[in-house]
Amino acid sequence: MTPEEFYERWRNTTLNERQSYQAHFMDVCRLVGYDLPGGTGTDARGQTFTFEYSLKKDSGGQGYADVFLAGHFAIEYKAPGKYKDLREAYQQLQQYREKLDNPPLLVVTDIDTWVIHTNFQNTEKREYPFRHEELLHNPRVREYLEALFFAPERLHPRRNTEEVTRDAAAAFKLIADNMREWHARADHIAGFLTRLVFCLFAEDVLLLPVFPATGEGIFSQIVEQTRTQPA
């Protein structure tokens, strides 16, 4: 299946999640040239590869991973066009990942929008978002989809938590040093940095709302939109 054929088959679909996700995923397999899930529930190498993989959530309830390929990914689908639900879908996968032996990639999609979340141990988390129509003009998107099946390590963030912590500490030191140059009081600097850390945390754990236009955290959007307007 070509990217053009795939795009035409699934653009503007009006099917709901249950009506669409298995047929859509099988077309993804055809697009990248990976054998479809079969009656054995495994792929050609004997790895678990199935729909509706049954498991217990971390909270204790019954759960089902929409698509699971052991050692590669778990995918959670949502109804097309429900981008705001993708953050909830990711939280849902978070409750599954331990029971799935922590696949390196956790994927959420509503067909129109995809987000691949890395889940490599002891690394900085990275996201690879893309839109359905990008298949037509962005070769990297095809590479992302191929990596899901054939080489998840291609999407490795290449940074461990120690490196991330060191970079974050350096960034906060730079902010503090700049504020000292502006003759800010030490307690004001400490208070500002504390609020900044809290906002970053609150955005990551979804305590802050999503910016409707992009689906990104509203704190990040405020920073981006006002960075050249200090007032």
C-alpha positions in Angstrom: 0.0 0.0 0.0 1.3 3.4 -0.9 1.2 6.5 1.4 -1.3 8.0 -1.1 -3.6 5.0 -1.0 -3.4 4.9 2.8 -4.2 8.6 3.1 -7.2 8.4 0.8 -8.6 5.3 2.6 -8.6 7.0 6.0 -8.9 10.7 5.6 -12.1 12.2 7.1 -13.4 8.8 8.3 -16.6 9.0 10.2 -16.2 5.6 11.8 -15.9 5.4 15.6 -13.0 3.8 17.5 -14.3 0.3 17.6 -15.4 0.4 14.0 -12.1 1.7 12.7 -9.1 0.7 14.7 -8.4 -2.8 13.6 -8.9 -2.2 9.9 -6.8 1.0 10.2 -4.0 -0.8 12.0 -3.9 -3.6 9.4 -3.5 -0.9 6.7 -0.6 0.5 8.7 1.0 -3.0 8.5 0.4 -3.1 4.8 1.9 0.4 4.4 5.2 -0.6 6.1 5.3 -4.2 4.8 4.9 -6.0 8.1 2.9 -9.3 8.3 -0.6 -8.8 9.7 -1.5 -10.3 13.1 -2.7 -13.9 12.6 -4.5 -16.6 14.3 -1.6 -17.6 16.5 -1.4 -14.2 18.2 2.3 -14.0 17.4 4.4 -12.6 14.6 6.9 -14.5 12.4 9.5 -14.4 15.2 7.1 -15.8 17.8 6.6 -12.5 19.6 3.1 -11.7 20.9 1.3 -9.6 18.3 -2.4 -9.2 18.8 -5.4 -6.9 19.2 -7.3 -6.4 22.6 -4.4 -7.9 24.7 -6.0 -8.7 28.0 -4.3 -7.5 31.2 -4.8 -6.1 34.7 -4.3 -2.3 35.2 -2.0 -1.0 37.9 -5.2 0.2 39.6 -6.4 -3.4 39.7 -9.2 -3.2 37.1 -9.4 -5.2 33.8 -7.8 -3.6 30.8 -7.1 -4.2 27.1 -4.3 -2.9 25.0 -5.8 -2.1 21.6 -2.7 -3.4 19.8 0.4 -5.0 21.3 3.6 -6.2 19.7 5.9 -7.5 22.4 9.2 -5.8 22.6 8.1 -3.0 20.3 4.9 -1.1 21.1 1.5 -0.8 22.6 -1.1 1.3 20.8 -4.2 2.9 22.2 -6.7 4.2 19.7 -9.4 6.9 20.2 -12.2 8.0 18.0 -11.1 10.1 15.0 -10.8 13.8 15.6 -10.7 13.6 19.4 -7.2 15.0 20.0 -8.0 16.0 23.5 -8.5 12.4 24.3 -5.0 11.4 23.4 -3.5 12.6 26.6 -6.0 10.4 28.4 -5.1 7.5 26.1 -1.5 7.9 27.1 -2.4 7.8 30.8 -4.3 4.6 30.0 -1.2 3.1 28.5 0.8 4.1 31.5 -1.4 1.8 33.6 -0.6 -1.0 31.2 3.1 -0.7 30.5 4.4 -2.7 33.5 2.1 -5.6 32.6 3.3 -5.4 29.0 7.0 -5.7 30.2 7.5 -2.0 29.3 7.6 -1.9 25.5 10.0 0.7 24.3 7.3 2.7 22.5 3.8 3.7 23.7 1.6 5.0 20.9 -1.7 7.0 20.9 -3.7 7.9 17.8 -7.1 9.0 16.7 -6.1 8.3 13.0 -5.9 12.0 12.3 -3.2 12.6 14.9 -0.4 10.3 16.2 1.9 10.7 19.1 4.7 8.1 19.7 6.0 8.3 23.3 9.3 6.7 24.0 9.4 4.3 27.0 13.0 3.3 27.1 14.3 2.7 30.7 16.4 5.3 32.4 16.1 7.9 29.6 14.5 11.2 28.9 11.0 10.7 27.4 10.6 12.0 23.9 7.5 12.4 21.8 7.2 12.0 18.0 3.9 13.7 17.0 2.6 13.8 13.4 -0.6 14.2 11.4 -2.2 11.8 9.0 -1.6 14.0 6.0 2.1 14.3 6.7 2.5 10.8 5.2 2.2 12.5 1.8 5.1 15.0 2.1 7.2 14.2 5.2 9.5 11.1 4.7 10.3 11.1 8.4 6.8 10.1 9.3 7.1 6.9 7.2 10.4 6.3 9.1 8.6 6.6 12.4 6.0 4.0 11.4 8.7 1.6 10.1 10.7 2.0 13.3 7.7 0.9 15.3 7.8 -2.5 13.7 11.4 -3.1 12.6 13.7 -1.0 14.8 12.2 0.8 17.9 15.7 1.8 18.9 15.8 4.3 16.1 13.5 6.4 18.2 15.7 6.2 21.3 16.1 9.6 22.9 19.8 8.9 23.4 19.8 10.6 26.8 19.7 9.1 30.2 18.1 10.7 33.3 21.5 11.8 34.7 22.1 13.8 31.5 18.7 15.4 31.6 19.0 16.3 35.3 22.4 17.9 34.6 21.0 19.9 31.7 18.0 21.0 33.7 20.2 22.2 36.6 22.3 24.2 34.2 19.2 25.8 32.7 17.9 26.8 36.1 21.4 28.1 37.1 21.4 30.3 34.0 17.9 31.7 34.9 19.1 32.4 38.5 22.3 34.1 37.4 20.4 36.3 34.9 18.0 37.3 37.7 20.9 38.2 40.0 22.3 40.5 37.2 18.9 42.2 37.3 19.4 42.7 41.1 16.5 40.5 42.0 16.3 39.5 45.7 17.4 36.0 46.5 13.9 35.1 47.9 12.3 36.4 44.7 14.6 34.2 42.6 13.8 31.2 44.8 10.1 31.8 44.6 10.1 32.3 40.9 12.1 29.1 40.3 9.8 27.1 42.6 6.7 28.3 40.7 8.4 27.5 37.4 9.2 23.9 38.5 5.6 23.5 39.8 4.1 24.7 36.5 6.3 22.3 34.5 5.3 19.4 36.8 1.6 20.4 36.7 1.7 20.4 32.9 3.4 17.0 32.7 0.8 15.3 35.0 -2.1 17.0 33.3 -3.1 19.3 36.1 -3.1 22.2 33.7 -5.4 22.4 30.7 -4.4 21.7 27.1 -4.2 24.5 24.7 -7.1 23.9 22.2 -5.4 25.0 19.0 -2.4 22.5 19.3 -3.2 20.0 22.0 0.0 21.0 23.8 0.3 22.0 27.5 -1.0 25.6 28.1 2.0 26.6 30.2 4.4 25.7 27.3 2.2 27.7 24.9 2.2 30.7 27.2 6.0 30.7 27.4 6.3 30.3 23.6 3.8 33.0 22.8 5.2 35.6 25.2 8.9 34.9 25.1 9.5 38.0 22.9 7.0 40.1 24.9 8.5 40.5 28.5 5.6 42.7 29.6 
